[in-house]
């Protein structure tokens, strides 16, 4: 089945039946919700943002004009000059959707994967890759989105792009019949997670999930490694300045406790030289003890981790 080939109602491509999809524009709370689900249920996290530079490199190798134009600009030129529709084109919103599918197809089938990001393609629901019962898009209301701009200083070009993304992603979700959850500030993270857990209840019950502590910790470390790779990917660009080792980022606490919602602010070099644990949280199981329990084979038979 081709990635863009429409399907009959009820027909699904089984290759991504283990994926739970959380889409929506930036600043809708996708990452917070996805991380909470991953920790609580012992799942693998796929954060599309962490693949940004890999995706841009793919587009550059393919000679994509929008990617080439963006790469040739300075940061100021990117965000203070082009009109919103040009920014949308240079964000590779459409092209990266197909790359997300490729990434997900390349991941192990166990445990379940929570995929989140603004470039998740809503078309996955109508092409059979995403089950409707396993997909939800978070869409901020206009007033909620404007509030985030007031809370966090945002460049005018970014504001214009984010506004356009709400319209674009909302239209895509409607066209492809994806469930939408309005984000208006009336629910906190826990309440939003509860709504999504109810939507995903059947899939979560079927699993597979990581139940052993070491396997859960290894999955969280994998998610943190993706964050580190994203930072290094940025500073590897010819136009980027700075020392990636000195960059401080928010990493997920790797204690593996399903109730943990802590994060750890630390430098990249500190992350790569030791465990990421919030104060007072338990030590990680040695990686050699769990290396064969996480991932499994891509073709199936990976339960019981």
SULLINNOR-V28937 format. One record per helix or strand. SS is the DSSP state (A for helix, B for strand). FROM is the first residue (numbers start at 1). TO is the last residue. If there is no record, write none. Layout:
BEGIN
SS;FROM;TO
SS;FROM;TO
END
This chain:
BEGIN
A;14;16
B;19;23
A;30;41
B;44;47
A;48;61
A;65;72
A;75;80
A;84;90
A;93;105
B;113;117
A;122;125
A;132;134
B;135;140
A;142;151
A;156;175
B;179;183
A;189;199
A;201;206
A;213;235
A;244;246
B;248;252
B;263;267
A;268;272
A;287;289
END
